[in-house]
């Protein structure tokens, strides 16, 4: 299992749009669902800073995520550009696997 964790600072005037784009029933996840290797997305908001979010995307493997990015490169790029208008900071926290 691959879990990719991102931190975002949403623009205060675009907060609702940010949540719509990144929530588990939003456009990003609809794109991810085109891949059989996608598992799920969790969107979390900081309880003290309502503009700070953490997103965890779960994939079957690193390979399935990379295959998705190759196959849907144009759609991925367009969705990323859409998201860039909604946040003022984006930080990849890391790529993780479960310890069992």
URJO-V921102 format. One record per pair of residues at least 4 apart in sequence whose ideal C-beta (glycine too) atoms are under 7 Angstrom apart, sorted by the first residue. I is the first residue (numbers start at 1). J is the second residue. If there is no record, write none. Layout:
<<I:J> <I:J>>
This chain:
<<1:58> <1:60> <1:97> <1:98> <2:59> <2:61> <2:62> <2:65> <2:95> <2:97> <3:56> <3:58> <3:96> <4:57> <4:95> <5:54> <5:56> <5:93> <5:94> <5:96> <6:54> <6:55> <6:90> <6:91> <6:92> <6:93> <7:54> <7:91> <7:93> <8:53> <8:55> <8:87> <8:89> <8:90> <9:51> <9:52> <9:87> <9:88> <9:89> <10:14> <10:15> <10:18> <10:51> <10:53> <10:86> <10:87> <11:86> <11:87> <11:88> <12:51> <14:18> <14:86> <15:19> <15:51> <16:20> <17:21> <17:86> <18:22> <18:86> <18:87> <19:23> <20:26> <21:26> <21:27> <21:28> <21:82> <21:83> <21:86> <22:26> <22:28> <22:43> <22:55> <23:43> <24:29> <24:40> <24:41> <24:42> <24:43> <25:29> <27:31> <27:79> <28:32> <28:79> <29:33> <29:41> <31:72> <31:75> <31:79> <32:38> <32:41> <32:57> <33:38> <34:72> <35:64> <35:68> <37:59> <37:60> <37:61> <37:64> <37:65> <37:67> <37:68> <38:59> <38:68> <39:58> <39:59> <39:60> <40:58> <41:55> <41:57> <42:55> <42:56> <43:53> <43:55> <44:53> <44:54> <45:50> <45:53> <46:52> <59:64> <59:65> <60:64> <62:66> <63:67> <64:68> <65:69> <66:70> <67:71> <68:72> <69:73> <69:76> <72:76> <73:77> <74:78> <75:79> <76:80> <77:81> <78:82> <79:83> <80:84> <83:87>>
